[in-house]
Amino acid sequence: MKLKIKKGDSVKVIAGESKDKDAVRKVLEVYPKENKALVEGVNMVSKSTKPSAAAPNGGIIQKEAPIHISNLMLVDAKGNATRVGRRLNDKGKLVRYSKKTGEEIK
């Protein structure tokens, strides 16, 4: 199945923890096999780390965990959350478009 969200897109969190809900953030990475995406500042988890050269003290760090694609909605250029469709453009290339406005998503 083709995912409709790509790295670098702005997305709105439509489901999940109350502190993350309705947040508009940027997608850092997409995992198509798992249908998940890593979103900046959303679904933060605490991870214990051992001391190393990079982190000499070790300790507990906060980092993002992947969130399921179904809990995200793409935000178009105008700032509206929209569904995404795919169609052929004038040049015969398959492009994503906003179902709300009909405009092509860059």
C-alpha positions as CSV (number, residue, x, y, z in Angstrom):
1,M,0.0,0.0,0.0
2,K,1.3,3.5,-0.9
3,L,1.6,5.9,2.0
4,K,0.3,9.4,1.5
5,I,2.7,11.0,4.0
6,K,6.3,11.7,3.2
7,K,9.4,12.9,5.0
8,G,9.3,16.7,5.5
9,D,5.5,17.0,5.3
10,S,3.6,19.0,7.9
11,V,1.0,16.8,9.7
12,K,-1.7,17.2,12.3
13,V,-2.0,14.6,15.0
14,I,-5.7,13.6,15.1
15,A,-5.5,10.8,17.7
16,G,-3.3,9.7,20.6
17,E,-2.3,11.3,23.9
18,S,-4.1,14.5,24.8
19,K,-0.9,16.5,25.0
20,D,0.0,15.5,21.4
21,K,-3.5,15.8,19.9
22,D,-4.1,18.7,17.4
23,A,-0.3,19.4,17.2
24,V,0.9,20.4,13.8
25,R,4.5,19.1,13.4
26,K,7.0,18.0,10.7
27,V,7.6,14.4,9.7
28,L,11.2,13.3,10.4
29,E,11.1,9.8,9.0
30,V,8.6,7.4,7.5
31,Y,8.6,3.6,8.0
32,P,6.4,2.1,5.2
33,K,6.6,-1.5,6.2
34,E,5.3,-0.7,9.7
35,N,2.8,2.0,8.5
36,K,4.4,4.4,11.0
37,A,6.1,7.8,11.0
38,L,8.5,9.6,13.3
39,V,7.0,13.1,14.0
40,E,9.0,16.0,15.6
41,G,8.1,16.3,19.3
42,V,5.2,13.8,19.3
43,N,4.9,10.5,21.2
44,M,7.9,11.2,23.4
45,V,9.3,8.3,25.4
46,S,12.0,8.0,28.1
47,K,15.0,5.8,27.3
48,S,17.7,4.8,29.7
49,T,21.2,5.0,28.2
50,K,24.5,3.6,29.5
51,P,27.5,5.9,29.7
52,S,29.5,6.2,26.5
53,A,31.9,8.5,24.7
54,A,29.0,10.5,23.3
55,A,27.1,10.7,26.6
56,P,29.7,10.3,29.4
57,N,27.1,10.4,32.2
58,G,24.4,8.3,30.5
59,G,21.0,8.6,32.2
60,I,17.5,9.0,30.9
61,I,16.9,10.8,27.6
62,Q,13.6,11.8,25.9
63,K,13.2,10.8,22.3
64,E,10.4,10.5,19.7
65,A,8.8,7.1,19.1
66,P,7.0,6.2,15.8
67,I,3.3,6.9,15.6
68,H,0.8,5.1,13.3
69,I,0.0,6.8,10.0
70,S,-3.7,6.5,10.7
71,N,-3.3,9.0,13.6
72,L,-1.9,11.7,11.3
73,M,-3.5,14.0,8.8
74,L,-1.6,16.0,6.2
75,V,-1.7,19.8,6.4
76,D,-1.7,21.7,3.1
77,A,0.0,25.0,2.3
78,K,-2.9,27.0,3.6
79,G,-2.7,25.3,7.0
80,N,-5.8,23.1,6.6
81,A,-5.8,19.4,7.6
82,T,-6.9,17.5,4.5
83,R,-7.2,14.0,3.0
84,V,-4.7,13.1,0.2
85,G,-5.5,11.8,-3.2
86,R,-3.3,10.8,-6.1
87,R,-3.8,11.7,-9.8
88,L,-1.9,12.3,-13.0
89,N,-0.8,15.9,-13.7
90,D,-0.5,17.6,-17.1
91,K,2.9,16.0,-17.7
92,G,1.6,12.5,-17.0
93,K,3.3,12.3,-13.6
94,L,1.5,10.9,-10.6
95,V,1.2,13.6,-7.9
96,R,-0.5,14.1,-4.5
97,Y,-3.3,16.5,-4.2
98,S,-5.5,18.0,-1.4
99,K,-9.0,16.6,-1.5
100,K,-10.3,19.6,0.4
101,T,-9.0,22.3,-2.1
102,G,-8.0,20.2,-5.1
103,E,-4.6,21.8,-5.2
104,E,-1.4,19.8,-5.9
105,I,0.8,19.1,-2.8
106,K,4.5,19.9,-3.4
